[in-house]
């Protein structure tokens, strides 16, 4: 079968590798034929040649150049299944559990997949996986009704946070990003879009303007956690969503202590459930369907797709890869 593989920083090549044996599937796993995938911010450090925590590495750290890596947001057709919830021919969306979705066939954990509304093109349906992650994270924040909230980072993940927080009753949603996202603010429920670096925004806030919830949806750097702590109101919550590149982040314990803050983080659990919830959310908010995935590249052009993803710009949100 074919697979795309990282042959070095910023460089993909297509290779031929042995196809997985359907008879060798472990219990709970499925063999999936990807139809589309999408680029997540957590994929980009590997494209650049860096490393981040990855489940395929024995010690949890280190980049891998396994065929199909790095992509985990996937839509595909079940070819064979050892999972009771999936049958051959099912069209599903979710996680490629080994982050190796850039391939003709992928073995993945069936608990990270769910059926979806197949009236959606696969290159649109890929948005259900990041939406599921956001829905699960917002659940951890509890009732946000009537609260002022802010989301640092208004890329594809941050905009979904803005949308879900507004839909869950937040009184005011502020989005913060150095890239101008004012063109999509209203679609994603943002009341105030601030085009600035997070530290400048946080430093200009008065006590009366501080949000009670701040989501850090940037990741991959230590610099944006501190503005979240600085910006949030006394007694508030900070949710760190972005994937860290380093195992230890410097932490301002004095600010955390004196403001009586709560810091939350974590990955999405109950994946089949939240994927189903994501489908229901998208059905209730159809305006998101056309505005979220802004660019689609054929899989043969995956290097250009990743090259665009590492350079955020106005008018560019989610980048999908067509594997049909």
C-alpha positions as protocol buffer text, in pm:
chain_id: "A"
residue {
  index: 1
  type: UNK
  ca { x: 0 y: 0 z: 0 }
}
residue {
  index: 2
  type: UNK
  ca { x: 105 y: 365 z: -31 }
}
residue {
  index: 3
  type: UNK
  ca { x: 191 y: 587 z: 261 }
}
residue {
  index: 4
  type: UNK
  ca { x: 331 y: 934 z: 303 }
}
residue {
  index: 5
  type: UNK
  ca { x: 627 y: 954 z: 536 }
}
residue {
  index: 6
  type: UNK
  ca { x: 847 y: 1228 z: 676 }
}
residue {
  index: 7
  type: UNK
  ca { x: 1188 y: 1182 z: 521 }
}
residue {
  index: 8
  type: UNK
  ca { x: 1325 y: 1485 z: 703 }
}
residue {
  index: 9
  type: UNK
  ca { x: 1218 y: 1825 z: 836 }
}
residue {
  index: 10
  type: UNK
  ca { x: 962 y: 1991 z: 606 }
}
residue {
  index: 11
  type: UNK
  ca { x: 978 y: 1701 z: 360 }
}
residue {
  index: 12
  type: UNK
  ca { x: 735 y: 1418 z: 282 }
}
residue {
  index: 13
  type: UNK
  ca { x: 778 y: 1137 z: 35 }
}
residue {
  index: 14
  type: UNK
  ca { x: 540 y: 865 z: -79 }
}
residue {
  index: 15
  type: UNK
  ca { x: 656 y: 510 z: -13 }
}
residue {
  index: 16
  type: UNK
  ca { x: 526 y: 159 z: -67 }
}
residue {
  index: 17
  type: UNK
  ca { x: 496 y: -53 z: 248 }
}
residue {
  index: 18
  type: UNK
  ca { x: 335 y: -380 z: 348 }
}
residue {
  index: 19
  type: UNK
  ca { x: -38 y: -351 z: 411 }
}
residue {
  index: 20
  type: UNK
  ca { x: -174 y: -452 z: 755 }
}
residue {
  index: 21
  type: UNK
  ca { x: -317 y: -803 z: 776 }
}
residue {
  index: 22
  type: UNK
  ca { x: -689 y: -790 z: 861 }
}
residue {
  index: 23
  type: UNK
  ca { x: -657 y: -1131 z: 1025 }
}
residue {
  index: 24
  type: UNK
  ca { x: -401 y: -993 z: 1269 }
}
residue {
  index: 25
  type: UNK
  ca { x: -625 y: -723 z: 1419 }
}
residue {
  index: 26
  type: UNK
  ca { x: -616 y: -710 z: 1798 }
}
residue {
  index: 27
  type: UNK
  ca { x: -945 y: -712 z: 1989 }
}
residue {
  index: 28
  type: UNK
  ca { x: -1110 y: -371 z: 1978 }
}
residue {
  index: 29
  type: UNK
  ca { x: -921 y: -253 z: 1672 }
}
residue {
  index: 30
  type: UNK
  ca { x: -1033 y: -183 z: 1315 }
}
residue {
  index: 31
  type: UNK
  ca { x: -866 y: -161 z: 978 }
}
residue {
  index: 32
  type: UNK
  ca { x: -957 y: 173 z: 824 }
}
residue {
  index: 33
  type: UNK
  ca { x: -923 y: 308 z: 471 }
}
residue {
  index: 34
  type: UNK
  ca { x: -881 y: 685 z: 519 }
}
residue {
  index: 35
  type: UNK
  ca { x: -1085 y: 912 z: 294 }
}
residue {
  index: 36
  type: UNK
  ca { x: -971 y: 1240 z: 446 }
}
residue {
  index: 37
  type: UNK
  ca { x: -753 y: 1374 z: 722 }
}
residue {
  index: 38
  type: UNK
  ca { x: -682 y: 1712 z: 873 }
}
residue {
  index: 39
  type: UNK
  ca { x: -375 y: 1881 z: 1015 }
}
residue {
  index: 40
  type: UNK
  ca { x: -372 y: 1946 z: 1389 }
}
residue {
  index: 41
  type: UNK
  ca { x: -134 y: 2186 z: 1559 }
}
residue {
  index: 42
  type: UNK
  ca { x: 9 y: 1886 z: 1743 }
}
residue {
  index: 43
  type: UNK
  ca { x: 130 y: 1745 z: 1408 }
}
residue {
  index: 44
  type: UNK
  ca { x: 337 y: 2050 z: 1319 }
}
residue {
  index: 45
  type: UNK
  ca { x: 641 y: 2014 z: 1552 }
}
residue {
  index: 46
  type: UNK
  ca { x: 720 y: 1683 z: 1385 }
}
residue {
  index: 47
  type: UNK
  ca { x: 696 y: 1838 z: 1039 }
}
residue {
  index: 48
  type: UNK
  ca { x: 948 y: 2097 z: 1154 }
}
residue {
  index: 49
  type: UNK
  ca { x: 1178 y: 1822 z: 1281 }
}
residue {
  index: 50
  type: UNK
  ca { x: 1104 y: 1862 z: 1651 }
}
residue {
  index: 51
  type: UNK
  ca { x: 969 y: 1617 z: 1904 }
}
residue {
  index: 52
  type: UNK
  ca { x: 669 y: 1597 z: 2135 }
}
residue {
  index: 53
  type: UNK
  ca { x: 503 y: 1327 z: 2351 }
}
residue {
  index: 54
  type: UNK
  ca { x: 381 y: 1055 z: 2120 }
}
residue {
  index: 55
  type: UNK
  ca { x: 219 y: 723 z: 2211 }
}
residue {
  index: 56
  type: UNK
  ca { x: 420 y: 530 z: 1954 }
}
residue {
  index: 57
  type: UNK
  ca { x: 748 y: 611 z: 2127 }
}
residue {
  index: 58
  type: UNK
  ca { x: 845 y: 363 z: 2397 }
}
residue {
  index: 59
  type: UNK
  ca { x: 938 y: 634 z: 2644 }
}
residue {
  index: 60
  type: UNK
  ca { x: 658 y: 870 z: 2534 }
}
residue {
  index: 61
  type: UNK
  ca { x: 903 y: 1113 z: 2375 }
}
residue {
  index: 62
  type: UNK
  ca { x: 1058 y: 1146 z: 2036 }
}
residue {
  index: 63
  type: UNK
  ca { x: 948 y: 1189 z: 1678 }
}
residue {
  index: 64
  type: UNK
  ca { x: 886 y: 886 z: 1464 }
}
residue {
  index: 65
  type: UNK
  ca { x: 907 y: 861 z: 1087 }
}
residue {
  index: 66
  type: UNK
  ca { x: 675 y: 562 z: 1064 }
}
residue {
  index: 67
  type: UNK
  ca { x: 475 y: 550 z: 741 }
}
residue {
  index: 68
  type: UNK
  ca { x: 163 y: 764 z: 765 }
}
residue {
  index: 69
  type: UNK
  ca { x: 296 y: 984 z: 1044 }
}
residue {
  index: 70
  type: UNK
  ca { x: 205 y: 1251 z: 1158 }
}
residue {
  index: 71
  type: UNK
  ca { x: -174 y: 1273 z: 1129 }
}
residue {
  index: 72
  type: UNK
  ca { x: -447 y: 1155 z: 1365 }
}
residue {
  index: 73
  type: UNK
  ca { x: -764 y: 1343 z: 1260 }
}
residue {
  index: 74
  type: UNK
  ca { x: -923 y: 1102 z: 1017 }
}
residue {
  index: 75
  type: UNK
  ca { x: -1240 y: 1009 z: 829 }
}
residue {
  index: 76
  type: UNK
  ca { x: -1253 y: 670 z: 663 }
}
residue {
  index: 77
  type: UNK
  ca { x: -1429 y: 346 z: 577 }
}
residue {
  index: 78
  type: UNK
  ca { x: -1401 y: 40 z: 798 }
}
residue {
  index: 79
  type: UNK
  ca { x: -1241 y: -244 z: 601 }
}
residue {
  index: 80
  type: UNK
  ca { x: -1224 y: -503 z: 880 }
}
residue {
  index: 81
  type: UNK
  ca { x: -1318 y: -489 z: 1246 }
}
residue {
  index: 82
  type: UNK
  ca { x: -1255 y: -661 z: 1578 }
}
residue {
  index: 83
  type: UNK
  ca { x: -1462 y: -395 z: 1756 }
}
residue {
  index: 84
  type: UNK
  ca { x: -1829 y: -471 z: 1832 }
}
residue {
  index: 85
  type: UNK
  ca { x: -1940 y: -119 z: 1741 }
}
residue {
  index: 86
  type: UNK
  ca { x: -1795 y: -114 z: 1389 }
}
residue {
  index: 87
  type: UNK
  ca { x: -1858 y: -324 z: 1080 }
}
residue {
  index: 88
  type: UNK
  ca { x: -1697 y: -333 z: 735 }
}
residue {
  index: 89
  type: UNK
  ca { x: -1841 y: -59 z: 518 }
}
residue {
  index: 90
  type: UNK
  ca { x: -1910 y: 181 z: 807 }
}
residue {
  index: 91
  type: UNK
  ca { x: -1805 y: 541 z: 746 }
}
residue {
  index: 92
  type: UNK
  ca { x: -1648 y: 680 z: 1061 }
}
residue {
  index: 93
  type: UNK
  ca { x: -1462 y: 979 z: 1197 }
}
residue {
  index: 94
  type: UNK
  ca { x: -1217 y: 1013 z: 1483 }
}
residue {
  index: 95
  type: UNK
  ca { x: -863 y: 931 z: 1585 }
}
residue {
  index: 96
  type: UNK
  ca { x: -591 y: 734 z: 1412 }
}
residue {
  index: 97
  type: UNK
  ca { x: -455 y: 615 z: 1743 }
}
residue {
  index: 98
  type: UNK
  ca { x: -94 y: 579 z: 1626 }
}
residue {
  index: 99
  type: UNK
  ca { x: -98 y: 917 z: 1443 }
}
residue {
  index: 100
  type: UNK
  ca { x: -34 y: 740 z: 1113 }
}
residue {
  index: 101
  type: UNK
  ca { x: -339 y: 835 z: 904 }
}
residue {
  index: 102
  type: UNK
  ca { x: -144 y: 944 z: 593 }
}
residue {
  index: 103
  type: UNK
  ca { x: -170 y: 599 z: 442 }
}
residue {
  index: 104
  type: UNK
  ca { x: -391 y: 380 z: 229 }
}
residue {
  index: 105
  type: UNK
  ca { x: -483 y: 162 z: 528 }
}
residue {
  index: 106
  type: UNK
  ca { x: -457 y: 226 z: 902 }
}
residue {
  index: 107
  type: UNK
  ca { x: -503 y: 7 z: 1209 }
}
residue {
  index: 108
  type: UNK
  ca { x: -663 y: 201 z: 1492 }
}
residue {
  index: 109
  type: UNK
  ca { x: -852 y: 165 z: 1820 }
}
residue {
  index: 110
  type: UNK
  ca { x: -1224 y: 142 z: 1752 }
}
residue {
  index: 111
  type: UNK
  ca { x: -1304 y: 333 z: 2071 }
}
residue {
  index: 112
  type: UNK
  ca { x: -1171 y: 645 z: 1902 }
}
residue {
  index: 113
  type: UNK
  ca { x: -1414 y: 623 z: 1608 }
}
residue {
  index: 114
  type: UNK
  ca { x: -1784 y: 695 z: 1557 }
}
residue {
  index: 115
  type: UNK
  ca { x: -2027 y: 711 z: 1267 }
}
residue {
  index: 116
  type: UNK
  ca { x: -2121 y: 1053 z: 1134 }
}
residue {
  index: 117
  type: UNK
  ca { x: -2375 y: 1220 z: 905 }
}
residue {
  index: 118
  type: UNK
  ca { x: -2254 y: 1096 z: 569 }
}
residue {
  index: 119
  type: UNK
  ca { x: -2418 y: 1386 z: 389 }
}
residue {
  index: 120
  type: UNK
  ca { x: -2105 y: 1571 z: 500 }
}
residue {
  index: 121
  type: UNK
  ca { x: -1810 y: 1542 z: 261 }
}
residue {
  index: 122
  type: UNK
  ca { x: -1520 y: 1361 z: 430 }
}
residue {
  index: 123
  type: UNK
  ca { x: -1309 y: 1678 z: 407 }
}
residue {
  index: 124
  type: UNK
  ca { x: -1578 y: 1858 z: 611 }
}
residue {
  index: 125
  type: UNK
  ca { x: -1648 y: 1572 z: 852 }
}
residue {
  index: 126
  type: UNK
  ca { x: -1286 y: 1579 z: 970 }
}
residue {
  index: 127
  type: UNK
  ca { x: -1382 y: 1879 z: 1185 }
}
residue {
  index: 128
  type: UNK
  ca { x: -1581 y: 1651 z: 1416 }
}
residue {
  index: 129
  type: UNK
  ca { x: -1263 y: 1516 z: 1578 }
}
residue {
  index: 130
  type: UNK
  ca { x: -1126 y: 1853 z: 1701 }
}
residue {
  index: 131
  type: UNK
  ca { x: -1482 y: 1958 z: 1790 }
}
residue {
  index: 132
  type: UNK
  ca { x: -1513 y: 1646 z: 2006 }
}
residue {
  index: 133
  type: UNK
  ca { x: -1190 y: 1739 z: 2187 }
}
residue {
  index: 134
  type: UNK
  ca { x: -1321 y: 2089 z: 2257 }
}
residue {
  index: 135
  type: UNK
  ca { x: -1660 y: 1966 z: 2378 }
}
residue {
  index: 136
  type: UNK
  ca { x: -1492 y: 1732 z: 2625 }
}
residue {
  index: 137
  type: UNK
  ca { x: -1262 y: 2009 z: 2752 }
}
residue {
  index: 138
  type: UNK
  ca { x: -1550 y: 2252 z: 2802 }
}
residue {
  index: 139
  type: UNK
  ca { x: -1734 y: 1986 z: 3002 }
}
residue {
  index: 140
  type: UNK
  ca { x: -1445 y: 1996 z: 3251 }
}
residue {
  index: 141
  type: UNK
  ca { x: -1500 y: 2369 z: 3309 }
}
residue {
  index: 142
  type: UNK
  ca { x: -1849 y: 2317 z: 3446 }
}
residue {
  index: 143
  type: UNK
  ca { x: -2129 y: 2570 z: 3405 }
}
residue {
  index: 144
  type: UNK
  ca { x: -2003 y: 2881 z: 3225 }
}
residue {
  index: 145
  type: UNK
  ca { x: -2344 y: 3046 z: 3196 }
}
residue {
  index: 146
  type: UNK
  ca { x: -2327 y: 3422 z: 3237 }
}
residue {
  index: 147
  type: UNK
  ca { x: -1948 y: 3429 z: 3267 }
}
residue {
  index: 148
  type: UNK
  ca { x: -1695 y: 3633 z: 3076 }
}
residue {
  index: 149
  type: UNK
  ca { x: -1447 y: 3400 z: 2904 }
}
residue {
  index: 150
  type: UNK
  ca { x: -1141 y: 3447 z: 2687 }
}
residue {
  index: 151
  type: UNK
  ca { x: -964 y: 3214 z: 2446 }
}
residue {
  index: 152
  type: UNK
  ca { x: -597 y: 3275 z: 2373 }
}
residue {
  index: 153
  type: UNK
  ca { x: -533 y: 3151 z: 2021 }
}
residue {
  index: 154
  type: UNK
  ca { x: -802 y: 3182 z: 1754 }
}
residue {
  index: 155
  type: UNK
  ca { x: -679 y: 2919 z: 1515 }
}
residue {
  index: 156
  type: UNK
  ca { x: -894 y: 2616 z: 1432 }
}
residue {
  index: 157
  type: UNK
  ca { x: -905 y: 2487 z: 1791 }
}
residue {
  index: 158
  type: UNK
  ca { x: -944 y: 2826 z: 1959 }
}
residue {
  index: 159
  type: UNK
  ca { x: -1235 y: 2923 z: 1736 }
}
residue {
  index: 160
  type: UNK
  ca { x: -1416 y: 2601 z: 1826 }
}
residue {
  index: 161
  type: UNK
  ca { x: -1364 y: 2685 z: 2193 }
}
residue {
  index: 162
  type: UNK
  ca { x: -1514 y: 3028 z: 2132 }
}
residue {
  index: 163
  type: UNK
  ca { x: -1816 y: 2875 z: 1959 }
}
residue {
  index: 164
  type: UNK
  ca { x: -1880 y: 2609 z: 2224 }
}
residue {
  index: 165
  type: UNK
  ca { x: -1831 y: 2844 z: 2519 }
}
residue {
  index: 166
  type: UNK
  ca { x: -2078 y: 3091 z: 2367 }
}
residue {
  index: 167
  type: UNK
  ca { x: -2326 y: 2812 z: 2297 }
}
residue {
  index: 168
  type: UNK
  ca { x: -2291 y: 2694 z: 2658 }
}
residue {
  index: 169
  type: UNK
  ca { x: -2407 y: 3033 z: 2781 }
}
residue {
  index: 170
  type: UNK
  ca { x: -2097 y: 3246 z: 2827 }
}
residue {
  index: 171
  type: UNK
  ca { x: -2206 y: 3608 z: 2849 }
}
residue {
  index: 172
  type: UNK
  ca { x: -1903 y: 3744 z: 2667 }
}
residue {
  index: 173
  type: UNK
  ca { x: -1636 y: 3567 z: 2462 }
}
residue {
  index: 174
  type: UNK
  ca { x: -1306 y: 3739 z: 2388 }
}
residue {
  index: 175
  type: UNK
  ca { x: -1072 y: 3589 z: 2130 }
}
residue {
  index: 176
  type: UNK
  ca { x: -703 y: 3679 z: 2130 }
}
residue {
  index: 177
  type: UNK
  ca { x: -464 y: 3611 z: 1843 }
}
residue {
  index: 178
  type: UNK
  ca { x: -188 y: 3801 z: 1662 }
}
residue {
  index: 179
  type: UNK
  ca { x: -350 y: 3688 z: 1335 }
}
residue {
  index: 180
  type: UNK
  ca { x: -655 y: 3895 z: 1244 }
}
residue {
  index: 181
  type: UNK
  ca { x: -964 y: 3674 z: 1277 }
}
residue {
  index: 182
  type: UNK
  ca { x: -1230 y: 3945 z: 1272 }
}
residue {
  index: 183
  type: UNK
  ca { x: -1375 y: 3806 z: 949 }
}
residue {
  index: 184
  type: UNK
  ca { x: -1497 y: 3491 z: 1128 }
}
residue {
  index: 185
  type: UNK
  ca { x: -1565 y: 3632 z: 1476 }
}
residue {
  index: 186
  type: UNK
  ca { x: -1943 y: 3637 z: 1448 }
}
residue {
  index: 187
  type: UNK
  ca { x: -1964 y: 3287 z: 1297 }
}
residue {
  index: 188
  type: UNK
  ca { x: -1776 y: 3141 z: 1595 }
}
residue {
  index: 189
  type: UNK
  ca { x: -1952 y: 3340 z: 1866 }
}
residue {
  index: 190
  type: UNK
  ca { x: -1670 y: 3582 z: 1947 }
}
residue {
  index: 191
  type: UNK
  ca { x: -1797 y: 3909 z: 2095 }
}
residue {
  index: 192
  type: UNK
  ca { x: -1459 y: 4081 z: 2092 }
}
residue {
  index: 193
  type: UNK
  ca { x: -1170 y: 3979 z: 1871 }
}
residue {
  index: 194
  type: UNK
  ca { x: -837 y: 4116 z: 1991 }
}
residue {
  index: 195
  type: UNK
  ca { x: -561 y: 4113 z: 1731 }
}
residue {
  index: 196
  type: UNK
  ca { x: -256 y: 4118 z: 1957 }
}
residue {
  index: 197
  type: UNK
  ca { x: -10 y: 3896 z: 2136 }
}
residue {
  index: 198
  type: UNK
  ca { x: -148 y: 3746 z: 2454 }
}
residue {
  index: 199
  type: UNK
  ca { x: 89 y: 3926 z: 2690 }
}
residue {
  index: 200
  type: UNK
  ca { x: -7 y: 4269 z: 2551 }
}
residue {
  index: 201
  type: UNK
  ca { x: -376 y: 4193 z: 2587 }
}
residue {
  index: 202
  type: UNK
  ca { x: -336 y: 4059 z: 2942 }
}
residue {
  index: 203
  type: UNK
  ca { x: -121 y: 4354 z: 3048 }
}
residue {
  index: 204
  type: UNK
  ca { x: -384 y: 4606 z: 2937 }
}
residue {
  index: 205
  type: UNK
  ca { x: -678 y: 4454 z: 3128 }
}
residue {
  index: 206
  type: UNK
  ca { x: -837 y: 4632 z: 3421 }
}
residue {
  index: 207
  type: UNK
  ca { x: -966 y: 4424 z: 3711 }
}
residue {
  index: 208
  type: UNK
  ca { x: -1322 y: 4487 z: 3594 }
}
residue {
  index: 209
  type: UNK
  ca { x: -1244 y: 4341 z: 3251 }
}
residue {
  index: 210
  type: UNK
  ca { x: -1081 y: 4016 z: 3365 }
}
residue {
  index: 211
  type: UNK
  ca { x: -1257 y: 3701 z: 3242 }
}
residue {
  index: 212
  type: UNK
  ca { x: -1346 y: 3430 z: 3490 }
}
residue {
  index: 213
  type: UNK
  ca { x: -1233 y: 3159 z: 3245 }
}
residue {
  index: 214
  type: UNK
  ca { x: -929 y: 3171 z: 3016 }
}
residue {
  index: 215
  type: UNK
  ca { x: -852 y: 2893 z: 2769 }
}
residue {
  index: 216
  type: UNK
  ca { x: -496 y: 2868 z: 2638 }
}
residue {
  index: 217
  type: UNK
  ca { x: -544 y: 2710 z: 2295 }
}
residue {
  index: 218
  type: UNK
  ca { x: -201 y: 2781 z: 2145 }
}
residue {
  index: 219
  type: UNK
  ca { x: 37 y: 2523 z: 2287 }
}
residue {
  index: 220
  type: UNK
  ca { x: 391 y: 2440 z: 2178 }
}
residue {
  index: 221
  type: UNK
  ca { x: 549 y: 2722 z: 2376 }
}
residue {
  index: 222
  type: UNK
  ca { x: 588 y: 2830 z: 2737 }
}
residue {
  index: 223
  type: UNK
  ca { x: 512 y: 3196 z: 2670 }
}
residue {
  index: 224
  type: UNK
  ca { x: 132 y: 3186 z: 2657 }
}
residue {
  index: 225
  type: UNK
  ca { x: 55 y: 3020 z: 2991 }
}
residue {
  index: 226
  type: UNK
  ca { x: 168 y: 3323 z: 3192 }
}
residue {
  index: 227
  type: UNK
  ca { x: -65 y: 3570 z: 3014 }
}
residue {
  index: 228
  type: UNK
  ca { x: -353 y: 3334 z: 3089 }
}
residue {
  index: 229
  type: UNK
  ca { x: -267 y: 3344 z: 3462 }
}
residue {
  index: 230
  type: UNK
  ca { x: -222 y: 3721 z: 3449 }
}
residue {
  index: 231
  type: UNK
  ca { x: -550 y: 3782 z: 3266 }
}
residue {
  index: 232
  type: UNK
  ca { x: -793 y: 3562 z: 3457 }
}
residue {
  index: 233
  type: UNK
  ca { x: -1003 y: 3706 z: 3737 }
}
residue {
  index: 234
  type: UNK
  ca { x: -950 y: 3622 z: 4103 }
}
residue {
  index: 235
  type: UNK
  ca { x: -1092 y: 3277 z: 4174 }
}
residue {
  index: 236
  type: UNK
  ca { x: -1112 y: 3194 z: 3805 }
}
residue {
  index: 237
  type: UNK
  ca { x: -1014 y: 2897 z: 3591 }
}
residue {
  index: 238
  type: UNK
  ca { x: -744 y: 2849 z: 3330 }
}
residue {
  index: 239
  type: UNK
  ca { x: -768 y: 2558 z: 3089 }
}
residue {
  index: 240
  type: UNK
  ca { x: -438 y: 2469 z: 2919 }
}
residue {
  index: 241
  type: UNK
  ca { x: -539 y: 2289 z: 2600 }
}
residue {
  index: 242
  type: UNK
  ca { x: -245 y: 2324 z: 2363 }
}
residue {
  index: 243
  type: UNK
  ca { x: 6 y: 2041 z: 2341 }
}
residue {
  index: 244
  type: UNK
  ca { x: 330 y: 2117 z: 2530 }
}
residue {
  index: 245
  type: UNK
  ca { x: 661 y: 2066 z: 2356 }
}
residue {
  index: 246
  type: UNK
  ca { x: 853 y: 2048 z: 2684 }
}
residue {
  index: 247
  type: UNK
  ca { x: 794 y: 1818 z: 2983 }
}
residue {
  index: 248
  type: UNK
  ca { x: 827 y: 2101 z: 3236 }
}
residue {
  index: 249
  type: UNK
  ca { x: 685 y: 2453 z: 3205 }
}
residue {
  index: 250
  type: UNK
  ca { x: 790 y: 2741 z: 3433 }
}
residue {
  index: 251
  type: UNK
  ca { x: 490 y: 2827 z: 3648 }
}
residue {
  index: 252
  type: UNK
  ca { x: 413 y: 3147 z: 3837 }
}
residue {
  index: 253
  type: UNK
  ca { x: 306 y: 2990 z: 4164 }
}
residue {
  index: 254
  type: UNK
  ca { x: 269 y: 3323 z: 4342 }
}
residue {
  index: 255
  type: UNK
  ca { x: 10 y: 3452 z: 4093 }
}
residue {
  index: 256
  type: UNK
  ca { x: -166 y: 3117 z: 4102 }
}
residue {
  index: 257
  type: UNK
  ca { x: -175 y: 3122 z: 4484 }
}
residue {
  index: 258
  type: UNK
  ca { x: -273 y: 3484 z: 4544 }
}
residue {
  index: 259
  type: UNK
  ca { x: -550 y: 3480 z: 4282 }
}
residue {
  index: 260
  type: UNK
  ca { x: -694 y: 3149 z: 4416 }
}
residue {
  index: 261
  type: UNK
  ca { x: -695 y: 3002 z: 4066 }
}
residue {
  index: 262
  type: UNK
  ca { x: -779 y: 2661 z: 3924 }
}
residue {
  index: 263
  type: UNK
  ca { x: -564 y: 2519 z: 3642 }
}
residue {
  index: 264
  type: UNK
  ca { x: -710 y: 2242 z: 3429 }
}
residue {
  index: 265
  type: UNK
  ca { x: -576 y: 2038 z: 3139 }
}
residue {
  index: 266
  type: UNK
  ca { x: -608 y: 1695 z: 2986 }
}
residue {
  index: 267
  type: UNK
  ca { x: -680 y: 1495 z: 2673 }
}
residue {
  index: 268
  type: UNK
  ca { x: -1021 y: 1388 z: 2547 }
}
residue {
  index: 269
  type: UNK
  ca { x: -1163 y: 1071 z: 2700 }
}
residue {
  index: 270
  type: UNK
  ca { x: -1491 y: 891 z: 2620 }
}
residue {
  index: 271
  type: UNK
  ca { x: -1407 y: 946 z: 2256 }
}
residue {
  index: 272
  type: UNK
  ca { x: -1697 y: 764 z: 2090 }
}
residue {
  index: 273
  type: UNK
  ca { x: -1944 y: 959 z: 2303 }
}
residue {
  index: 274
  type: UNK
  ca { x: -1794 y: 1300 z: 2237 }
}
residue {
  index: 275
  type: UNK
  ca { x: -1764 y: 1229 z: 1864 }
}
residue {
  index: 276
  type: UNK
  ca { x: -2138 y: 1163 z: 1865 }
}
residue {
  index: 277
  type: UNK
  ca { x: -2188 y: 1484 z: 2065 }
}
residue {
  index: 278
  type: UNK
  ca { x: -1981 y: 1668 z: 1805 }
}
residue {
  index: 279
  type: UNK
  ca { x: -2211 y: 1546 z: 1530 }
}
residue {
  index: 280
  type: UNK
  ca { x: -2513 y: 1676 z: 1721 }
}
residue {
  index: 281
  type: UNK
  ca { x: -2341 y: 2010 z: 1785 }
}
residue {
  index: 282
  type: UNK
  ca { x: -2255 y: 2056 z: 1419 }
}
residue {
  index: 283
  type: UNK
  ca { x: -2613 y: 1973 z: 1319 }
}
residue {
  index: 284
  type: UNK
  ca { x: -2732 y: 2245 z: 1559 }
}
residue {
  index: 285
  type: UNK
  ca { x: -2473 y: 2493 z: 1427 }
}
residue {
  index: 286
  type: UNK
  ca { x: -2466 y: 2433 z: 1050 }
}
residue {
  index: 287
  type: UNK
  ca { x: -2301 y: 2771 z: 991 }
}
residue {
  index: 288
  type: UNK
  ca { x: -1973 y: 2612 z: 1103 }
}
residue {
  index: 289
  type: UNK
  ca { x: -1971 y: 2357 z: 821 }
}
residue {
  index: 290
  type: UNK
  ca { x: -1869 y: 2590 z: 543 }
}
residue {
  index: 291
  type: UNK
  ca { x: -1638 y: 2817 z: 741 }
}
residue {
  index: 292
  type: UNK
  ca { x: -1411 y: 2581 z: 933 }
}
residue {
  index: 293
  type: UNK
  ca { x: -1218 y: 2386 z: 668 }
}
residue {
  index: 294
  type: UNK
  ca { x: -1084 y: 2658 z: 443 }
}
residue {
  index: 295
  type: UNK
  ca { x: -827 y: 2468 z: 235 }
}
residue {
  index: 296
  type: UNK
  ca { x: -821 y: 2113 z: 97 }
}
residue {
  index: 297
  type: UNK
  ca { x: -510 y: 1955 z: -56 }
}
residue {
  index: 298
  type: UNK
  ca { x: -483 y: 1619 z: -234 }
}
residue {
  index: 299
  type: UNK
  ca { x: -270 y: 1372 z: -41 }
}
residue {
  index: 300
  type: UNK
  ca { x: -2 y: 1389 z: -312 }
}
residue {
  index: 301
  type: UNK
  ca { x: 34 y: 1755 z: -211 }
}
residue {
  index: 302
  type: UNK
  ca { x: 58 y: 1688 z: 164 }
}
residue {
  index: 303
  type: UNK
  ca { x: 394 y: 1866 z: 195 }
}
residue {
  index: 304
  type: UNK
  ca { x: 237 y: 2190 z: 70 }
}
residue {
  index: 305
  type: UNK
  ca { x: -57 y: 2138 z: 307 }
}
residue {
  index: 306
  type: UNK
  ca { x: 176 y: 2117 z: 607 }
}
residue {
  index: 307
  type: UNK
  ca { x: 380 y: 2407 z: 473 }
}
residue {
  index: 308
  type: UNK
  ca { x: 69 y: 2623 z: 475 }
}
residue {
  index: 309
  type: UNK
  ca { x: -35 y: 2504 z: 821 }
}
residue {
  index: 310
  type: UNK
  ca { x: 288 y: 2625 z: 983 }
}
residue {
  index: 311
  type: UNK
  ca { x: 222 y: 2978 z: 853 }
}
residue {
  index: 312
  type: UNK
  ca { x: -115 y: 3096 z: 994 }
}
residue {
  index: 313
  type: UNK
  ca { x: -271 y: 3386 z: 809 }
}
residue {
  index: 314
  type: UNK
  ca { x: -607 y: 3561 z: 778 }
}
residue {
  index: 315
  type: UNK
  ca { x: -857 y: 3355 z: 583 }
}
residue {
  index: 316
  type: UNK
  ca { x: -684 y: 3025 z: 663 }
}
residue {
  index: 317
  type: UNK
  ca { x: -833 y: 2798 z: 928 }
}
residue {
  index: 318
  type: UNK
  ca { x: -844 y: 2419 z: 912 }
}
residue {
  index: 319
  type: UNK
  ca { x: -645 y: 2248 z: 638 }
}
residue {
  index: 320
  type: UNK
  ca { x: -774 y: 1911 z: 521 }
}
residue {
  index: 321
  type: UNK
  ca { x: -614 y: 1641 z: 307 }
}
residue {
  index: 322
  type: UNK
  ca { x: -824 y: 1450 z: 53 }
}
residue {
  index: 323
  type: UNK
  ca { x: -726 y: 1082 z: 38 }
}
residue {
  index: 324
  type: UNK
  ca { x: -994 y: 955 z: -200 }
}
